[in-house]
Amino acid sequence: MNIITKQIELIKRVDQLIRLQATGNPTELSNRLGISKTKLYRIIHLMRDFNAPIIYDDSVQSFVYAEEVGFRFGFYNRETLRV
């Protein structure tokens, strides 16, 4: 698996955990993903660069989205996009 594919898969995993409000704190999340906290923060900042409204919510001890958003990466035919 090349670097770009690994990054995309990592972003997809972080997105999934954020949606579940199950990231835990940054240390827990980086351990769960098997990456350093520095790399985790790079991923979070990259996602924010792509307009992901990510915040950390102390009350649930998880990263969350400040508003409802969608994330999709890949190529889709027009029929798929209509659904």
N, C-alpha and C positions, 0 to 999 in steps of 0.2 A: 504494500500500500504506500503510495507516495505521500509526501508532506502535505500537499493541498487536500488530498482526500482525508488524511488523518485530522487536519484542522477542521474540515467541514463536519466530520463525524463527531468531533469533540464539541463543536458549537451545537449540533443537533442534540447531543446528550445533555449539555448544560441547559438548553432551551426546555427539554423535557422535564428536567428536575425543577427548573424555575416554575413551570406551569403547575407542577405538583406541590409547589412550596415545600420541597424536600431537599434543598441544597445543604442545609445545615450552615454552620458558620464557614468562613473561608478556609480555615484549616481542615475541617471535616470534608468539605467539598474537594479540595485539592487532593486529600488522601483518597477519597472515593474514586476520583478520576485517575489517580496514579501520576499526578503532575505536581510541579512545585507551585507554591502560592504565587510566585512571580509570573509563571506561565498562566495561571488561572486569571490573574488580574489583566494580563495581556488579552486573553480571550474575552473577558468582560468588556474591556475598553474597545476591542474590535467590534463586538456586538453593538455597543453604544454608538460607535462610528457609523454603523448601519441603521441607526435610529431606534435601537431597542431601548425602551424606557426602563432600564434595570435599576432597581434600588435595593438596598438591604433593609429588611423589616425586622427590627429587634424583637417585636412582639411574637413573631413566629420563628425567629432565628433562621431566616432563609432569605435568599435573594428572591425578589418578586418583580413582576412587571407593574409599573405604576398605572398602566392602562392596558386594555385588551389589545393584543397585537397578534398577527399571524407570522409564521416563518415557514418558508418553503424554499428549497434549493434543488434545482434540477431542471430538466427539460420535460415539458409536457405538451401534449397535443391540444388543440383548441377545445375539443370535447371534454377533456379532463378539467380544463380551467372553468368551464361553465357550471360544473357541479358545485 
